[in-house]
Amino acid sequence: MPGISDKWLNAAEQGDPEAQTRLGVLYSEGQGVERDYETAAGWFLKAAEQGNFDAQYNLGYLYDNGQGVDQSYREAAKWYRKAAEQGDTYAQNNLGDMYDSGQGVEQDFGKAAKWYRMAAEAGDSYAQHRLGELHVEGLGVEMNATQAFAWFNLAAAAGFPSSAECRDDVVAQLSGSELEDAQCLALELIARFAKDRRRR
């Protein structure tokens, strides 16, 4: 099994957060080295404390799953939040899930919707689907079939499983004019998110 290159190791030992994150990934996935979650967590922590959002997400994931560290949803939420605030959609989704279920944080559907929306607006189909579900149930957002249709439609267009079926269920609740409004809203969202991504 080939080892880790001296280039990456030297850079990581000198405090380079990208190199530290890279080493964390190699150890967590067992690429070129024996899989070692504890060593991975150590490297992720060094990079995460320097603000590297990939390392923050990965460290949150290790805490979430108790790999190489004592399992702690509270610590997972802390690191997911740091990565989510920097725009990491995986972290935004995971933090949304934690607020949705009350794991590591106090259950708060409004905050769950906030984090899902950030990921959804970045084009994440899972978050779009979850927003659709929240609008159907009226959890953390207004119960709104038009909004639900629009989010399910976006997720379905990206191929997210069951979104097309959920969208079709919502269609049955809409009048002809409401369906037209919902379709227009879906197109507006697509155009707005595409424009926002071009600006970044």
N, C-alpha and C positions, 0 to 999 in steps of 0.2 A: 504494500500500500504506500503510495507516494506521500511524503510528509508535506507540511506547510512550507511555502517558500520563505526564505530568509527575508525577502523584501517585505512581505506582509507582516511577519513576526517582528522585525526591527521597527517598522513604522508603528505597529500597535504598541510595542513597549515604549516607544517615544511619545505616546499619547495621541496618535492620530485616530480620531473617532471612526473614520470610515474603515480603516484597517482593523480596528477593534471590533467593529460590527461584522466585518467580513470573517474574522476569526470565529466570532460567536456563531455565525451561520454554519461555518465548516464543522465546528464541534457539535452543533445541535443536529446537523444532518449526517454527520459521519462521513464527510467528504475529504478524503486524503488523510484522515485521522480516525482513531477509534471514537465512536459517538460518546460524548461526555457532556451531559446537560449542565452539570455543576460548573465545569470550566466555561461552557458557553455563557451561562448566566453571569459569570464573573466578567467576561469581556463585554457582554451587553451592558452591564451596569456601568462600567467605565465610560463607554460611549454615550449611554443614556444620560448620565450626569452632565455630559458636555452638550446635551441638547440634540443628539442625533435621533430623529424620529423613527427610523427603522429599528434602531436598538431599543428605543422606548417601547415600540409595539411588540418586538420579540420578547423583551423582558416581561411585559404584561402577559403575553401568551404563556410564558413559562410559569408565572405565578398562577395564572388561570387554571393550568393543567397540573401543577405540582411537579414540574420536571426540573430537577437540579436545584430546586428551592422548595421550602415548605409551602404547600398550597395555600393561597390567600387571595380571595376575591377582592378584598379591600386593596391590597397591593396591586393586583391586576388592574383594577379600576383606576388607580393613581397613575400608573404608567400608560394605560390606554388613553387617559385624558390628556396627558402631555403630548402624545403623538397625534391624537385627534385634533388638538388645538393648532397643530401645524399642518392640518389638512390630510392626514393619512386616513383614507376611506375605510380600510380594514379596522383601524382603531375606532373610528366613528361608529361603525356598525356594531362592534363588540361592546362599546360603551352604551350604545342604544339598547342592545340586548340586556345589558346589566341593569339599566334603569327600568326596562320593560319587566324584568323578572324580580328585581329587588335583590340581586346578588352583588354583595360588596358595597352597595349604595342603597339608600332608601328608595323604594319603588316610586317612580315618578314618570307617568306616561307622557307628560309635557316635555320633560327633558329627553326621554327616549325619542319622541318625535323630532325634537330639535337636532339631535345627532343623526338620526336617520335622514332628515331633510338635507343636512350638509353633504352626506354621502350621496344621496339621491341626485342632488344638483350637480355633483361631480360625475354623474353618469352611472352610478352603481345600481345594478338591477335588483339586488337583494333589498337594498334600502328603499327603492321605489316600490317594491312589492309590499314591504312592511308598512310604508306610509299609506298605501291603498287599504291595507287591513285596518289600520288605526282609524282611517276615515269611515270605514264601514261600521266599526264598533263605537266610534265617538270617544276614543280613548286618547286623551292628551291633545286632541284636535276636535274641531266640530264634526259631528256626524254629517257627512256630505257625499252623496252618491256621485255627484259630478267630479269632485276631487278624486274620489276613489277610482272612478273609471279612468281618469287621466293618468294617475300613477300606475295602475295595473296595465294600462295600454303601453306606457313607456317600458315597463318591465317585460311585458309580453314581446314587444318588438325586439328586445335584447335576448329573447329566448329563455327568460327565467321560468322554471317549471311551475306550472299551475296558475301563472298570472293570466293567461288567456282565458282559462276557465273562470277565474274570479271576476275578470272583466265582463265576461258574458253573463255571469250571475247578476252583476250590477246593472247591465243594460236592461234587464227585465223590470227594474225599478224606475227607469227613466221614461219620460214622455218623449215624443219625437223632437220637440224643441230643446228639451234638456239634454238629449243625446247629442244634438248638434253643438250645444254649448260645451259639452264634455269633450267632444272631438276637437273643437277649436282650442280649448284649454290645453289639451295634450300637445297640439301643434305649437302653441305659444311657448309651452315649457321646453320643448325640443329646441326651438329657435333661440330662446333665452339662454339655455345652458350652453349651447354651441357657441354663442357670442361671448359668454363669460369665459369659456375655456380659451378662446382665441386671445382674449385680453391678458391671460396669465403668462 
